[in-house]
Amino acid sequence: MAMFIRIDLKEDAIAEAGAAAKLIEVCPVKIFAAGADDKSVSIIDDNVDECTLCDLCMEASPKGVKVVKLYEE
């Protein structure tokens, strides 16, 4: 389990127009992996704390991904 951040996904927003593939492509630390179909992603929990907070995932799917900084809650 990640100690510093949490990744929230809205599956219905990720299913739009190739957003799932884009998330997998843009993440430099490989947090996202292909899901059950081509319109979904899964999170690789072991990689979440490697997140560099680059915001590329949120730019790729602004309605589908939110990076929550647990230390700011």
N, C-alpha and C positions, 0 to 999 in steps of 0.2 A: 504494500500500500504506500502511496506517495505521502511524503511528509509535508511538502511545501505548497503543492498545487493540486487542483482537481480539474479534470476536463469534463465539462458538461456537454452532452450531445443532444440535439433535437433531430431524431431520426427522420422525421418527415421533411425537414429542411435539407438534410444531407442527401436525400433521395432525388433532389431536383438537379436536372441538367448536368450530370457528371461530377457533382461536388464530391462524391466519395473518392473517386479516382484522383481528383485534384488534391484532396487532403493527404492521401498517401504519398503523392508526388512531392508536395512542398515541404513536408516536415523533415528538417535536417537530422533529427534524432530518432526517427522511425517510431513515433508514438502510435501511428495509425496503421492498421493492416486491413486487408480485404475482409469484408464480412461474409455473411451467408450468400449474398447475391451482389451484383455489380452496383447496387444502389445503397449499400450499407458499408459501414466500417466497424472494426472492433478496436479497442484500445489495448495496447501492449503495456500492462501495468508496470512491468519492470523498467520501462523506459520513461515513464511519466516524470520522475524526478530529474531526468536529464534535460528537460525542457529548458530552452534558453530564453523563453519569453519573447520570441522574435515576432509574434503575432501573425505569422504567415498563414496559419490555419484559420484564424479569425478573418483574415482578408479573403481567403479562398471560400469560406462559407460563413459570412457574417451572421446569418440567422441560425446556423446549425451548430456552431462551436463557441463555447465560452470557456476561457481559462480563468479559474478562480484561484486567487492567491490566498491560501488558508491562513497565512500569517497576518492578513489584513482584515479578517472577519472578526 
